[in-house]
Amino acid sequence: MRSYKGIIFLQKVHESAIGGHAAVHNTYKIVKPLFYCRGLKQQIKELVDTCDVRARNKSENVASQGLFQPLPVPSQYWSDISMEFIEGLPKSEGKDVILVVVDSFTELS
């Protein structure tokens, strides 16, 4: 059975400047010399998995996308266009959104 005081202790360590909302392994390395209970690593895993701050701020472990590749140069007008809505503008005649259309051929310099 889990100790209420033990869970509070783990939360305090994980949320402290020393713990820094670290991952399971790093939190375990901090807590292991200070505190012992059966299933400690599992309790830390559950705590870390439910930590909102960590979930919002952790970095993704994905491979780099690589270098940018140049886009092909269009050969004629209107063969390659991009469109985007701009929202949240001050109302003008009851409207607060505009659609911007850019022709890539005429945009090149």
SULRAPE-V299303 format. One record per residue. N is the residue number from 1. RES is the residue in one small letter. SS is DSSP state (h for helix, s for strand, l for the rest). Layout:
n/res/ss
N/RES/SS
N/RES/SS
//
This chain:
n/res/ss
1/m/l
2/r/l
3/s/l
4/y/h
5/k/h
6/g/h
7/i/h
8/i/h
9/f/h
10/l/h
11/q/h
12/k/h
13/v/h
14/h/h
15/e/h
16/s/l
17/a/l
18/i/l
19/g/l
20/g/l
21/h/l
22/a/l
23/a/l
24/v/h
25/h/h
26/n/h
27/t/h
28/y/h
29/k/h
30/i/h
31/v/h
32/k/h
33/p/l
34/l/l
35/f/l
36/y/l
37/c/l
38/r/l
39/g/l
40/l/h
41/k/h
42/q/h
43/q/h
44/i/h
45/k/h
46/e/h
47/l/h
48/v/h
49/d/h
50/t/l
51/c/l
52/d/h
53/v/h
54/r/h
55/a/h
56/r/h
57/n/h
58/k/l
59/s/l
60/e/l
61/n/l
62/v/l
63/a/l
64/s/l
65/q/l
66/g/l
67/l/l
68/f/l
69/q/l
70/p/l
71/l/l
72/p/l
73/v/l
74/p/l
75/s/l
76/q/l
77/y/l
78/w/l
79/s/l
80/d/l
81/i/s
82/s/s
83/m/s
84/e/s
85/f/s
86/i/s
87/e/l
88/g/l
89/l/l
90/p/l
91/k/l
92/s/s
93/e/l
94/g/l
95/k/s
96/d/l
97/v/l
98/i/s
99/l/s
100/v/s
101/v/s
102/v/s
103/d/s
104/s/h
105/f/h
106/t/h
107/e/h
108/l/l
109/s/l
//
